[in-house]
Amino acid sequence: MINLHEKLDREYNERKAKSVVAFGTIFKSSWGYGQSNVSFFEVVDCTPSGKSIIVRQLATSAVESTETYDMIVPDEYSYISDITTYRVSKANDEYCFKVGYGEYAFEWDGEPAHKTNSGYGH
């Protein structure tokens, strides 16, 4: 007889194998006109079909600060939102998902991101 934990582990591993994006992958979105707003998201699961990913937004830390901008990186495992499901698509051979109007998240390249500080946008 299979216990509940074994069943849940099997189902999780089946979803993980179907996902087009690896679990733990960090995505970055950057948007703004006259200012840069940046968000990071970590893939924590996917839908049973593997075509949509389930993410949580990550907190950030500044690795460099000036009066007008910060260079930020995500704080892994420091979540600032509940889980959200997004449909994965491809643009220029890169996986991405649409966060909002005109805002897309692409796989983070590991480099600090430029974020405009409050009061220095338009």
N, C-alpha and C positions, 0 to 999 in steps of 0.2 A: 504494500500500500504506500502511495506517495504522500508525503506530508505537505502541508501548505507551503512551507518555505522552499521545498524542492520544486513544487509546481510554479511558484512565483519566479524563482531563479531561472527555470527553463523558459518561461514566457519572456522574461527580460532578455535572456540571451538570444532568443529567436528574433525579437525586435531589433536587438543590437546588430545582428547579422544582416538584417534587411535594410538598415538605415543607410542612406546615401552619404551621410556625414557621421564621422566617428564621435562617439560620446566623449565629452570632455573638451571638444573643440570650442575655441573662443572666437566669437565674431565681434566685429567692431562696426558701428554705424557712426557717420559723421555728417552733420547737416548744419545749415544756417546760411543766412545771407548777411554779410558784413560781420559775422562772428562764427566761431566754430563750436558746435555742441557735439560732444562725443559720448557714446554709450557702448558698453561691452556686455555681451551675452554669452553664457556657457550652455552648451548642449547637454541636457541631463537625461533625455529619453527621446523616443520617437513614437509615432503612431504605429499601430500594427502593420500598416501597409509599407512603412518605411519612407513614405514620400513627404511627410511633414515631421518637423522636429519640435521638441518641447525644450524650451530654454528658460533660464532665469537671468535677470539682469544682475550684473556684478557691480559692487562698489568700486571706487577708484582711489588711487594714491598718486600724489604728485611726486615725480622724481626730479623735477626742476621747476622753479617758480620765479616769475618776474611780476612786476606790477600789472602787466596787461595780459599775460597768458601763463598757463601751466602746461607742462609736459606730463601726461598721465599714463598710468598702466592699470590694468584690472587687478583687484584683490581677489585671487582665486578663493573660492568657497565662502566669500563674504557677499551674500545675496541681498539685494535691496528691493526685490519684487517677488510676487508669486510666479508660478509657472505660466507660460504662455505658449500656445502652439502656433507655428508658422509653417506655411507651405514652402518647401525648398524649390528654388529654380536655379537656372544657370545663366550667367552672363559672362561672355568672353572666357569660356572654359573654367569659370570659378563658380562655386556654389554660393548662393546668397538667399536672403529672404527680405521681403518688404516689411519694414517696421511701421511706417506711416506714410502719409502723403509726401512723395519725393524723397523718402528716407529708406535706404537699403543697408543691410548689414552684410559684410563680406568677412571671410576668414581673416582673423587678425594676423599680421606679419611679425608680431613679437616686438616691434619698435614702439617707443613711447609716442603717444598721440598729442597733437597740439589742440588745446582747448582755450578759448577766449574767456578771460575772467569777467565776472559780473561788472557791468557798467562800461565795458569797452566794446560792445557790439554796436549795432545801429539803434 
